[in-house]
Amino acid sequence: MSAARLAALRDAAGPVSRETFLRLEAFEAAFRRWAARINLAAPSTLPHLWERHVLDSAQLVRLAPDARRWLDLGSGGGFPGAVVALIMAEHDGAHVDLVESNRKKAAFLQTVLAELKAPAKVHARRIEDCSVLLPVPQIVTARALAPLERLLPLAEPWLAQGARGLFHKGRDYLREVEESGNVWQFDLVKHDAMTGDGVILEISSLLRRTPRR
Ligand SMILES: C[S@@+](CC[C@H](N)C(=O)[O-])C[C@H]1O[C@@H](n2cnc3c(N)ncnc32)[C@H](O)[C@@H]1O
């Protein structure tokens, strides 16, 4: 079982050490303990936590294998930010900022990521209050946070300064891209997600077409 899980992790994320695998398994165990007391993820997804959340998050590392500075917006129970941070523990100088306004979820992330010595900082604040606080990373992530039309303004402070976005999206991503096209101009690469039937949208060179209202 363990060997199959490790193989699936490496399929998703690329080369990762056995220590990283053990850190992610420890995170999964802590997640299950805390999820019994606070709402960290939809209960229906818990039986498939490893595939639905851990591997779904880990696949981002394969798309940006050289990135060491990451920012995750609306991290919730840690997807994808905590998973990326636990993988980044393999790399000297790596750092992941996680922004989550829900205090209970942020407390979970702070506690568990500190215990597992992940190179991460959790910001228990609203994303809108973080633009001057957090430096421009190489990669901005957000999963299940908002449709592109509302997500791009949230990510603008970093994407407009050269960061690249890797955003999990569902099958109807084209409609979201079209709807955001009146206000935003950007370069887009679509990656098929390795879990489920969703996609990862890679967004760079973000520019506003129309002045901010
Ligand atoms: C649907 S959950 C998704 C969580 C996680 N990314 C995942 O995929 O499992 C969205 C999360 O974003 C947080 N959130 C929503 N708007 C936010 C904001 N403006 N600033 C910070 N966090 C926010 C919510 O508290 C919630 O935990």
The ligand as a MOL file (V3000), in Angstrom:
LIG
                    3D

  0  0  0     0  0            999 V3000
M  V30 BEGIN CTAB
M  V30 COUNTS 27 29 0 0 0
M  V30 BEGIN ATOM
M  V30 1 C -13.6070 26.4150 -0.8110 0
M  V30 2 S -12.2830 26.6840 0.2670 0 CHG=1
M  V30 3 C -10.9540 25.9350 -0.6280 0
M  V30 4 C -9.8070 25.6050 0.2800 0
M  V30 5 C -8.6050 24.9400 -0.3800 0
M  V30 6 N -7.9320 25.8200 -1.2980 0
M  V30 7 C -9.0030 23.6470 -1.0540 0
M  V30 8 O -8.9090 23.5620 -2.2760 0
M  V30 9 O -9.4000 22.7050 -0.3610 0 CHG=-1
M  V30 10 C -11.8950 28.4260 0.1090 0
M  V30 11 C -11.0810 28.9410 1.2760 0
M  V30 12 O -10.6860 30.2780 0.9930 0
M  V30 13 C -10.8350 31.0690 2.1630 0
M  V30 14 N -11.0700 32.4330 1.6900 0
M  V30 15 C -12.1130 32.8700 0.9270 0
M  V30 16 N -11.9990 34.1820 0.6540 0
M  V30 17 C -10.8590 34.6010 1.2820 0
M  V30 18 C -10.1990 35.8690 1.3750 0
M  V30 19 N -10.6930 36.9450 0.7770 0
M  V30 20 N -9.0480 35.9240 2.0800 0
M  V30 21 C -8.5330 34.8210 2.6740 0
M  V30 22 N -9.1200 33.5890 2.6200 0
M  V30 23 C -10.2610 33.4870 1.9300 0
M  V30 24 C -12.0140 30.4510 2.9100 0
M  V30 25 O -11.9550 30.7150 4.3060 0
M  V30 26 C -11.8550 28.9690 2.5910 0
M  V30 27 O -11.1050 28.2990 3.5750 0
M  V30 END ATOM
M  V30 BEGIN BOND
M  V30 1 1 1 2
M  V30 2 1 2 3
M  V30 3 1 2 10
M  V30 4 1 3 4
M  V30 5 1 4 5
M  V30 6 1 5 6
M  V30 7 1 5 7
M  V30 8 2 7 8
M  V30 9 1 7 9
M  V30 10 1 10 11
M  V30 11 1 11 12
M  V30 12 1 11 26
M  V30 13 1 12 13
M  V30 14 1 13 14
M  V30 15 1 13 24
M  V30 16 1 14 15
M  V30 17 1 14 23
M  V30 18 2 15 16
M  V30 19 1 16 17
M  V30 20 1 17 18
M  V30 21 2 17 23
M  V30 22 1 18 19
M  V30 23 2 18 20
M  V30 24 1 20 21
M  V30 25 2 21 22
M  V30 26 1 22 23
M  V30 27 1 24 25
M  V30 28 1 24 26
M  V30 29 1 26 27
M  V30 END BOND
M  V30 END CTAB
M  END
